Amino acid sequence: MMSDGTKVVYGINTGFGNFADKIISIEDREKLQINLIRSHAVCVGTPLPCEIVKRMMILRINTLCKGRSGFNDENLKKYIDACNANYFPMIPRKGTVGASGDLAPLSHLALGMLG
């Protein structure tokens, strides 16, 4: 618990990795989340075709609908509305080859949804 009684939640009001014990001020929490997305949006190359990005969005929406991602209903509705309106963010073709392999492309998807 923090001194104000707020529960400490990794990555929400703390830093990441070696900075997990660093408490993030209320004023900087939104900036932390946006910077996390920006720092992982490192794909390069020609854009993926809209059909593939649409499939990515549908899979992401399906995952978010399960309610285990800390994603609020308002933002989920934005993803659904964007998909239904055929609004698809530009996602470069070449991404990362890490353990999950999807952080970089999904970060580009999130950036497109942020505007």
CORHULIN-V424375 format. One record per pair of residues at least 12 apart in sequence whose C-alpha atoms are under 8 Angstrom apart, sorted by the first residue. I is the first residue (numbers start at 1). J is the second residue. D is the distance in Angstrom with one decimal. If there is no record, write none. Layout:
# CORHULIN-V424375
[[I | J | D] [I | J | D]]
This chain:
# CORHULIN-V424375
[[12 | 29 | 6.8] [12 | 33 | 7.7] [13 | 25 | 7.1] [13 | 26 | 7.6] [13 | 29 | 6.4] [37 | 107 | 5.2] [37 | 108 | 7.8] [37 | 110 | 7.1] [37 | 111 | 7.0] [38 | 107 | 7.0] [38 | 111 | 7.2] [40 | 103 | 6.5] [40 | 104 | 5.1] [40 | 107 | 5.9] [41 | 103 | 7.8] [41 | 104 | 4.8] [41 | 105 | 6.8] [41 | 106 | 7.8] [41 | 107 | 4.9] [41 | 108 | 5.2] [41 | 111 | 7.9] [42 | 95 | 6.8] [42 | 96 | 7.8] [42 | 104 | 5.8] [42 | 105 | 8.0] [43 | 91 | 7.4] [43 | 92 | 5.4] [43 | 93 | 6.9] [43 | 94 | 5.3] [43 | 95 | 4.4] [43 | 96 | 7.1] [43 | 104 | 6.0] [43 | 105 | 6.5] [43 | 108 | 7.7] [44 | 92 | 5.1] [44 | 93 | 6.3] [44 | 94 | 5.2] [44 | 95 | 6.6] [45 | 92 | 5.2] [45 | 93 | 5.3] [45 | 94 | 5.7] [46 | 92 | 5.4] [46 | 93 | 5.5] [46 | 94 | 7.9] [47 | 90 | 6.0] [47 | 91 | 5.3] [47 | 92 | 4.2] [47 | 93 | 5.4] [48 | 90 | 7.2] [48 | 91 | 5.8] [48 | 92 | 5.8] [48 | 93 | 5.2] [50 | 88 | 6.5] [53 | 88 | 6.4] [53 | 89 | 7.5] [53 | 91 | 7.4] [54 | 83 | 6.7] [54 | 86 | 7.8] [54 | 88 | 6.6] [57 | 79 | 7.4] [57 | 83 | 6.9] [57 | 109 | 7.9] [58 | 83 | 7.5] [61 | 76 | 6.9] [61 | 79 | 6.9] [61 | 80 | 6.9] [64 | 76 | 7.1] [78 | 113 | 7.9] [79 | 113 | 7.4] [88 | 112 | 7.7] [89 | 108 | 7.3] [89 | 109 | 5.7] [89 | 111 | 7.8] [89 | 112 | 4.6] [89 | 113 | 7.0] [90 | 108 | 7.2] [90 | 109 | 7.3] [90 | 112 | 7.0] [91 | 105 | 6.3] [91 | 108 | 5.6] [91 | 109 | 6.6] [92 | 105 | 7.5]]
